[in-house]
């Protein structure tokens, strides 16, 4: 889920700035990279739903917990939280109204609700939640330090703050294959590779958590299988302009798109016929405990 989805009603452009990656609406048209909820669900949401239960177990969620899902997207993590804590309460916040609408339509009820909100400035009182979780979002937030401070603030003392991000450098094969072939075709594309995103390498999230004074910090790799029924099942979501990879494809000429499609087909299928195939996706997950004193370690 590359880069925080800044698609509030007043926003007309997306600027993604991180480790040399700069993408704007002028590059890719007016469609926001994370604005179409159904398209996102086909592109990445289905894999979020596979990863979410592993992350919930890692975070130690218990029945009866009051839980916050930061960057709730189309509701993958919230659904896993509701299943793990059937008598608990779940609130999801996300800056993208269309994502919130889809999540509400799918599961909002007495125990689960969603609202538009900014991770960097949350409208919750101190110590509201037993656990605050964020799945595949922290590395996209413009000011991750503010977001972690906010996640810590709204979590009770002794509560857990946890997050996970894809390992874009090595472990997220769906995107690693894509960017390897894009760069082989056009070496200048290397600056767009999501492996340059912050916090996506082993140890980076743990260091961030410790920097913000969270205790008993643990980091772990979580791996799922991503199963594709055909090459089209892999390739078609890249054509829907979601995320940096989708935006990259949208900016290519028709000839370049066909060339990249051919390279990817050969990489994944060789010279053989179309078929189902499996890739793997690893995310780095971190958890830490809010100390009894609210003082910051920074």
N, C-alpha and C positions, 0 to 999 in steps of 0.2 A: 504494500500500500504506500507507495512512494509519495512523499510530500503531503503535508497537511492540506485538507480540502477547504481552502478559503473561498467558499461560495455563498457567503451571506448575501442577503437580498441586495445590499448596496454594491456588492462586488461585481465588476464587469470583466475582470482579468484575473489570471492566476500568475503569480510570480513564484517560482520554485528556485530557491537559492541555497546551495549547500555543496561544499567541496567542489566548486567549479561548475556545478550544474545550474544553469539558468534557463528557465523556460517561461515564456510569457504568452499572453493571448495573441499578441501580434505575430508570434511564430506559428501558432497553431489554430488561429481562428478564435471565434468567440465562445465556443463550447468549452466549458471547464473540464479539466481532466478527470474530475471526480464528481460529476454533476448528474449523470444518468444512472439512477439506482438499479434498474433492471439490467442495463448493460454491465454495470460493475458486478452485479451478482453473477453474471455469466463469465466474467473475466477472472475475478479473484474471490468473490464472495463464497463460492462453492468450496474453495480451499480453506477459507476462514472457518467455515462450519466444520470441516474435518479437524482442524487444529484446535478449535475452541475447547472441546472436552479435555484434551491433554493439558491445556493451559489452566483450566479451572482446577484440575486435580493438583497441578504443580503449585498453584496459589493457596491450596489448603482450604478451599471454600467449604463451609459447613452449613447444614440446615439451620434456618433461623437467622442467618446473617443478613444485615442490611448492606447492599452492594451497589457500587457505582461502576458503570461501564463508560470509560472515557474514550470518545471517538467510536461510538456504537455502530456506525455505518448502517447496514441493512439488517442488523439484529443477530448476527451469528453468535457473538459472545453472550449477549443477553439471554438467548435461548438456552445455551449451555448452563448459564448461571441459574436460571429458573428451574432447570431439570435437577441440578445438584442441590438446590436449596428450596424445596417445594413449599416450605412455610416462610421463606425469607421474602425480602423486598428488593427489587432491582430497578434502578433508574439508569437510563442510557442518555448520554448527551452527544450531539454531533453538530458540526457547523453547517451541514448540507441538508436543506429542508426536504429535498426529494428522498434522501435516505431515511430521514426521520419518518416521513409519511409512509414509506414502504414497511419500515419496522413496525410502526403503529398498526398498520393494516394486518400484519402477519401475527402479532402476538400481544398487543397492548391489552391490559386488563387491570384488575384490582391490584395485583402484585407486581406487575411490570409496566413501566411507562417510559416514554421517550420524549425528549425535548431538544430544541435547537439550543446549542450552547458552545462556549469557547473554553477549551481546556486551560488556557492561559489566564482566565478570569471567570471562575465558576460561581454561580449564584447559590451557594450552599453555605450553611453555618459551619464553623469549626467542629471537628470531631463528629460529623453526621453519620459516617459510614464505618462498618466493621472492616470492610476490605474495599479497596479501590483498584480496579484493574483496567488495563489498556492493551488491546490486542492489535498489533500491526499498525501503530499510529505514531508512537513517540518520535520516531526518526523523521516524521513529516511536519512536526509542529515548528513554526518559525522560531520560537523561543522555548526550547525544551526545558531549560532551567526554571522558567516561570511555571511551566506545566507540572513539573515534578514537585515544586514547592506547593502548588495548589493541591495536587493529589495528596501530599503529606498533610496539608492543613485540614482538609475535609475528612481525613481518616482519624478515628479515635486513637488515643495512646494505647500502644500494644497491638494495634491493628496492622493489617498487611497492605502494602502497596506493591503491585506487581505489573509487569509489562512484558511484551514479547515483540520482536521485530524479525522479519525474514533475514536469513543469511544470504544476502544478494551476491556476495563474493564467490561463494562456493556451494552453498547448500540448497539454494532455490533453483532447481534445475530448469524449470519452465522458463524462467527469465534468464538464467545463465546461458542456456542454449541460444535464446533469442539475441542477446547482446553479443555473444561470441561471433555469431554469423553476421550481425549488423556491422560490427567493427572490422571483420575480415573483408566485408564488401566495401566499407567506407571507413578507413582508419580514424578519420576525424570524429567519428561517432563515439570514440572512447570517452570523451568528456560527458556524454549523456548516460553512460553506463550506470545503472543503479548501485553497482558495487561501491561507488564513491559516496553513497549516502552515509550520514553519521549513524553510529550506534549499531551497525549491522555486522560487526565483527566480534569474535569471542572476546569477552572481557570488557567491552565498551559500556554496555548497560550496567554491569556491576560497578564499574568505576563511577558512573553517573549517580547511582543510588548511594554509594558511600560518600560521594562529594556532598550530598544533601542530608547527611546525618542519619540515614536509615541504618538500622542495626541488623545483625545476623543475615547479611546479604548472601544470597545463593543464586548462582546462574547455572542454567542447564540448557542443553540443546534438545529441542522437541522436533521429531521427524514424522512426517506423514507421507503416504503415497498419493500421487496425483494421477488418476487413471483417465486416459483419453480414449474414446471409442473409435476415433479416426484422426487423420491429420486435420480435417476440417474442424473437429472439436477442439483441437489445439489452436489453429490459426485464426478462425473466425472471430474470437473475442478480441484479438489484436486490432481488428478493423473497426472497432466501436469507439475509438478515441478515449478510452479510459486509461488513466495512469500515464506516466512518462513513456512507456513502451507504445501504448496506443496512440499517444500524441505524436511520437516519432514516426510511426507508420503513416499517420494521416498527413504528415508533412512531405512524405516521399512522392515523387512522380509515379505515374502508373507503371512505367518501365521499371523503376527501382523497386516498387512493391512486388511486382512479379518476380524480379530477380531475387529479392530476399525470401519470398515464399518458396522459390525453387531451392534455394540453399538450405532452408529449414527442412523442407520435405526430404531432401537427400540426407541431411544430418540425422533425422529421426527415423527414416524408413529405409535408407540405403537405396538400392536400385529395385527393391521389391515392391509389391502391390501395397495399396492402402491397408491398414490393419489397426487394431487397438494396440496401445502401448502404455507403459507406466513410467513416470518420472518420480523423483522424490523432492520433498521440500522440507528444509530444516529452518526452524526459527530459534533464535536465542531468547530465552525467557529468564527474567530476574524477579526476585521477590526480596522484600526487606520489611523490617518491623519499625513502626513509628515509636521513637523513644518516649519515655515518661516525661522528659523535659522537651519543650518545643524549640529549644535553641537550635540554630542551624550550625552545621559543621563547616560552613563555607566562610 
